[in-house]
Amino acid sequence: MKLVIAIISNDDCHTVLGEITQAGFSATKLSTSGGFLKAGNVTLLIGVEEERLEGLIDIIRKFSSKRAQFVTPSPSYVAESFVTAPVEVTVGGATVFVLDVDQFYKL
């Protein structure tokens, strides 16, 4: 048994949850926020049998899209002026951790 911790964008949450539920997986959803862009994320906790792990990872990979987005950084004082020009960053995608589970109970 494995515990999958998947951190995905709020924008991808409904699609990913719908697809993994349709594939027969159960997930617990936690609302979280990122430290860099302070953007809303969702952290999914999913218990999965080892033989079904790759199928789950494939679903997360397919429906967590990376995309470019312009953000305005916090003002910085440079050469006696404020620099607040938008900067292009990559957002979306997923960060996935897979942990071994010694025991699992569904009570």
Buried (B, 14 or more C-beta within 10 A) or exposed (E): EBBBBBBBBBBBBEBBBEBBEEEEBEBEBEEEEEEEEEBEBBBBEBBBEEEEBEEBBEBBEEBBBEEEBEEEEEEEEEEEEEEEEEEEBEBBBBEBEBEEEEEEEEE
